[in-house]
Each structure stands twice: as structure tokens, then as C-alpha cells.
Amino acid sequence: MARKGRSRTPGPRGSMLKQLEEMQKQMAETQAALEEEIVTASVGGGVITVEMTGAQEVRSVTIKPEILDPEDVEILQDMLVAAFNEALQKAQKLAADKFGPLAGGIDIPGLF
């Protein structure tokens, strides 16, 4: 029995849906790749190093013993904050660089 109504041939909507599906696939692949990439931030002449994935997950923190001074914990805290913030900025830039071409220049809030 034949159906009346719309044709099943893809029109502008079908084409747009395929483009969106492809973009979603590319974004998922890019997100997976970001999870594998590592950015590194060092502060204090290398006495503190933070490694973070492109997906903004901290992988490691290295603290050289010479910075450990029980009398001056504040400097250690400040340096840790600086290292984490630098690593986060690098991870965000990496994500923006990877996702930018997929968004076609569209600024999507919260995407990266």
C-alpha cells in the first residue's frame, strides 16, 4: 500500500541533518583525542609541574623537594594554584584549537 504525503528523498532538512550528524561524530572523535593529549605547565623555574589532559583532567603533579619548606607553605600553595591555572589555560586553548574548525567559527558558549 503506497503512503501519501512527503517523499522520502532528502531535501534541505535531510542534508542539514546529515551535516549535523557528521559534525557530532567529528566532535566526539575530537573529544576522545583531547583525552589522550597532555599539556604541561611548570612554575617556579620547574620546581612544580602539572600535567593535564586536553579534556582538563589532571594526570600528575610533581614537586621538587627543595621547594618544601614547612615555614613557608604559602609559597607552595601559590605556586600550585599558578601551575594548575596555567595547565588549565593550555588545555582550554588546545580544545579551542581542535574544536574551532568543527564549529566553523561559531562561538558556542560552554563548548570549550
Residue, then its C-alpha position, 0 to 999 in steps of 0.5 A: m500500500a503506497r503512503k501519501g504525503r512527503s517523499r522520502t528523498p532528502g531535501p534541505r532538512g535531510s542534508m542539514l541533518k546529515q551535516l549535523e550528524e557528521m559534525q557530532k561524530q567529528m566532535a566526539e572523535t575530537q573529544a576522545a583525542l583531547e583525552e589522550e593529549i597532555v599539556t604541561a605547565s611548570v612554575g617556579g623555574g620547574v620546581i612544580t609541574v602539572e600535567m593535564t589532559g586536553a579534556q582538563e583532567v589532571r594526570s600528575v603533579t610533581i614537586k621538587p623537594e627543595i621547594l618544601d619548606p614547612e615555614d613557608v607553605e604559602i609559597l607552595q600553595d601559590m605556586l600550585v594554584a599558578a601551575f594548575n591555572e596555567a595547565l588549565q589555560k593550555a588545555q582550554k586553548l588546545a580544545a579551542d584549537k581542535f574544536g574551532p574548525l568543527a564549529g566553523g567559527i561559531d562561538i558556542p558558549g560552554l563548548f570549550 
